[in-house]
Amino acid sequence: MAKMSKDEEREERLHNEIIVDAYGEDEQAMSWYNYLDEQLHTPFRARCIATRTISPLREGEEITVTGMAPEDDCMHEMFVMIQWQDRTLGVPLGQLKGIDLDDETEEAIADWHYWLARGYQL
């Protein structure tokens, strides 16, 4: 996968607002978790944009995001809780695109997608 080109404004927000004072992977994960937990205004509708072997969603499938997954599940990747069929389960935020979102939620998801597309890791 080719890396996304650098967005200086987004990079500044990532480093000065999201992961500021986060040293090491665990602290970065918690910084991301707290940022997304505050910025994602749930519930919201989302569409699966990529299949993943760890998720039951198919590309194009629409679901409702109900919140962040537990912190312990988000130490290496950010997961959100969804309503799917008759269950509530966690899926990677990176495989979802929000539908008709407020500005803060849209920006937070775009920030996470950018982080992933640049090849950054927790």
C-alpha positions in Angstrom: 0.0 0.0 0.0 1.4 3.4 -1.0 1.7 5.9 1.8 -0.6 9.0 1.7 1.2 12.3 1.0 2.0 14.3 4.1 -0.6 16.9 5.3 1.3 19.4 7.4 -1.8 20.8 9.1 -3.0 17.3 10.1 0.5 16.3 11.2 0.7 19.3 13.5 -2.7 18.4 15.0 -1.6 14.8 15.5 1.6 15.7 17.2 0.5 18.8 19.1 -3.0 17.8 20.2 -3.5 14.0 19.9 -0.2 12.4 20.9 1.4 15.3 22.6 3.5 14.1 25.6 2.9 10.5 24.6 6.1 8.5 25.0 6.0 5.0 23.6 3.4 2.9 22.0 1.1 2.4 25.0 0.9 6.1 25.7 0.2 6.9 22.1 -2.5 4.3 22.0 -4.2 5.8 25.1 -3.8 9.3 23.6 -5.6 8.1 20.4 -8.2 6.3 22.4 -9.0 9.4 24.5 -9.1 11.7 21.5 -11.4 9.4 19.6 -13.6 8.7 22.6 -14.1 12.5 23.0 -14.5 13.4 19.4 -16.7 10.5 18.0 -20.3 11.6 18.7 -22.2 8.3 18.8 -24.3 6.7 17.6 -23.6 7.3 13.9 -24.0 5.4 10.7 -21.0 4.1 8.9 -20.2 2.1 5.8 -17.5 -0.7 5.5 -14.9 0.5 3.0 -12.5 -2.5 3.3 -12.9 -6.1 4.3 -10.7 -7.4 7.2 -10.1 -11.0 8.2 -10.7 -10.0 11.9 -14.1 -8.4 11.1 -17.4 -9.9 9.8 -18.3 -6.8 7.8 -18.3 -6.8 4.0 -17.4 -3.9 1.8 -20.4 -1.6 1.4 -22.3 -2.9 4.4 -23.8 -0.2 6.6 -23.9 -0.4 10.4 -24.4 1.8 13.5 -21.3 2.7 15.6 -22.3 2.9 19.3 -19.0 3.9 20.9 -15.4 3.0 21.4 -14.4 -0.6 22.3 -12.8 -1.1 25.7 -9.4 0.5 26.2 -7.6 -2.9 26.5 -8.8 -3.8 23.0 -7.3 -0.6 21.5 -3.7 -0.9 22.4 -2.5 -1.6 18.9 -5.4 -0.5 16.7 -8.6 1.5 17.3 -11.8 -0.5 17.5 -15.3 0.8 17.8 -18.4 -1.0 18.9 -21.2 -1.6 16.4 -24.6 -3.1 16.2 -24.4 -6.0 13.7 -27.2 -8.4 13.2 -28.4 -9.3 16.7 -25.0 -8.5 18.4 -22.8 -5.8 19.6 -19.2 -6.3 18.6 -15.9 -4.4 18.0 -14.5 -3.7 14.5 -11.5 -1.7 13.4 -12.3 2.0 12.9 -10.0 2.0 9.9 -12.4 -0.1 7.9 -15.3 2.3 8.3 -16.3 5.6 6.6 -18.9 7.6 8.5 -22.2 8.7 6.9 -23.7 12.2 7.4 -21.4 13.0 10.3 -20.9 16.1 12.4 -17.6 18.0 11.8 -15.8 16.7 14.9 -16.6 13.0 14.2 -15.7 13.3 10.6 -12.4 15.0 11.4 -11.5 12.4 14.1 -12.2 9.5 11.7 -10.1 11.2 9.0 -7.3 11.7 11.4 -7.2 8.0 12.2 -7.4 7.1 8.5 -4.6 9.5 7.8 -2.5 7.9 10.6 -3.0 4.5 9.1 -2.4 5.6 5.5 0.9 7.2 6.5 2.0 3.9 7.9 2.2 5.0 11.5 1.7 2.3 14.1 0.9 2.1 17.8 
